């Protein structure tokens, strides 16, 4: 079967015998390569290729104008805006957010040759009626609003005049100008014969230009449409061409050329639902692998059409090795490359820099970028990791340049190129980026990363362009405007792939597929909101006004998508329509109505296969995680036993043996993070350290009311000191940290008030603070020594009775330190506080007299309960309690403690995860 372009070439050649003085005009450049191939097949001798243009190129040739870049258009529009908006002028940054929409409207107005005087007067009247006509007296804001809509015609006129003066234009202006210059152009090129191929939806300028050329009787036009859609009066695929047939005078005497009848021939159509975008790419990769194996790696006349071009990267990573040749028509967006992230993060550093430095999250994000690593890491020294580690370990929430420099030993050759004390101006920042790029380029060349080098060279060109634009336009005067400009330029640029545009697998977008035919078509993301694109109207022009003036609305856009969709299917033999079964706001809606339309079409010869493709999922039953104790692990346990088990580590085992294995044996802790607000453990540390400083001078002395009252005067100074040690700077004392700071002061003040009440009734003597203790446990069953070690927060004596006190910043209840059954103390984590108190008591009394002691917890969240004493009681609900810790109590505890240690050290008992 001939393709559409081959059919046109054969038909034209049979009618005219040569291609001399022929000008071919197509919807896109892409189709031109295939047209040349078709011409080469039928010529028996060398010939000069006829002129082949895309419609945009042809219109530019007629108008004599060149196309202005989107950035040029935006700048010229801003100048026009400044000229006509004297009051309340917006900055370029704010203007750029809505200026793009205005550009689209001006472009559309000109492409459809609209009478701008009538349009803009209607638009301003509509806005005034819609919003303000009831207001008896218009405010300043209302007057400015109406003035803006009234100024649009002058803005439009000034904008176009400025572009014409420079010999450039936006697409719509070029079309309007071409229509005006058409007669003169045809007179000067009367020897040419024009052939228009494969058009569908035409704007007014295109329609008038083509009709005018057709009226010269020295032109032909071929339509790429199946008669099935043309003859159906309501099918959207033929909407535009049926309309042209009815309204163009040319078709009163001429028939439509190029119409085919392939759609209802035998086809294999599969509709496949796949969850999410990446899964679609993986599934398409699987399809292509299967096809490649069937055709020895050569996939000719096969195309993958991406309705959502963001799938390109995922698809490229899913292509099988079995495919020999691939050609990618669409470019890879530069804003999807890793360098876009690097430069955006760099720019964010200074856009968000505050008077007291960089916020640590912005800094860590930049330091974690792989190209920051590459730039800063010199001679194998990971400087970026050193900076990151220092920030995390010192809890630095804001950092200055001098701090960053001080963290890296010696003079780093490149640190000064990234971090500046003062926020740079836009031109200084661009010059800085231009200085960074050669250093990165040399490092990439050393690593042999050619793709990244190509990306970097594109960014070098963009920054040079930005430097030129900043020099020409003085309104880019802050970094936010610079960022908007940078993102604008990057979003418009692509990395173009090189390949054979004719041979092998073709990967393209929907618009690139115009006029091209393939035997096998894989169409991705066939979802509502993507194809067709939905009813979104990014325009200042209301729907009714567009309809009245003949401007396209969502109805016409739906018909365009429908045409492209069905045109791809006309000549194809194998069709795979892949859609996302998990739609959301960002990735389109439900399965496209075009699929539903196909499924309900009774004229298709073969039934459509429809199925959901899901990955094979093996559901393994949940099994408990257990770690067997091999020889290496037993050695770790023995080493830990020799150094000493702490009460907290043993409590950790009671809570979850697997946590004990990871944290206390392997030393695997949570990743360090900067504490912007005081964490619970830091809160407790500051309380402990402050109390130690307050009571240290009193060790060996009795507490008195006056001493305690005097002590309160030092609380704030000491809390502030320990905050500074933890957070490296006192400027964190704001917001939640300030609240935590005040809470700590309140806790300690309330605790000393409690002590004052106690010394009025009892004699209290401080015996020790933060005492480090260690004892050997006598466990004959083990062939290696076992030690118990810990640090006692406070040892005192009250009315001759020894007390061991443990401070807890969290909430502790009395029933958590009261024991009625010895077996639960090493089984139930609820009694971990009682377990720890007995560990401290055992260590302190080892080798001392056998007098009873007491032990308890001061809970700062439950201070009103006073000292929560360890106690034993005959049953869970018994009221009688014994707070004395006697040698018999410690002997009973030692039995349970040894059982716990033996369990930890037993090679036959694995570490089994508990549900916490």
Secondary structure, DSSP 8 states (H G I E B T S, - for coil): ---HHHHHHHHHHHHHS--TTEEEEES-SHHHHHHHHHHHHH-SS-----EEEEHHHHHHHHHT-EE--HHHHHHHHHHHHHHH--SS---HHHHHHHHHHHHHHHHHHHHTT--HHHHHHHHHHHHHHHHTTT-SS--HHHHHHHHHHHTHHHHHHHHHHHHHHTTEE-HHHHHHHHHHHHHHHHHHTTT-EEEEES--S--HHHHHHHHHHHHTTSEEEE---BHHHHS-TT-GGGHHHHHHHHH-GGGGT---BS-B--TTS--EEEEEEESSHHHHHHHHHHHHHHHHHHTTT--TTEEEEESSGGGHHHHHTT--TT---EEE-S-EEGGGSHHHHHHHHHHHHHHS-BTTBEEHHHHHHHHTSHHHHHHH-BTTB-HHHHHHHHHHHTT-SEE-HHHHHHHSSS--TTHHHH--SS---HHHHHHHHHHHHHHHHHHHHHHT-HHHHHHHHHHHHHHHHHHHHHHH-TT--SHHHHHHHHHHHHHH-EE-----SSSSEEEEETGGGTT---SEEEEE--BTTTSS--S---SSS-HHHHHHHT---HHHHHHHHHHHHHHHHHS-SEEEEEEESS--SSS--SB-HHHHHHHT-TT-SS--EEEEE------------EE---HHHHHHHHHHHHH-EEHHHHHHHHH-HHHIIIIIIS---------SS--HHHHHHHHHHHHHHHHHTTTTSB--HHHHHHHGGGHHHHHHHHHHHHHSSGGG-STHHHHHHHHHHHHHHHHHHHHHHHHTTS-EEEEEEEEEEEEEE--TT-SS-EEEEEEEEEEEEETTEEEEEEEESS---GGGSEES-GGGGGT-GGGHHHHHHHHHHHHHHTTS----BEEEEEETTSGGG-EEE-EE-SSTT-S--B--B-HHHHHHHHHHHHHHHHHHH-TTS-EE----
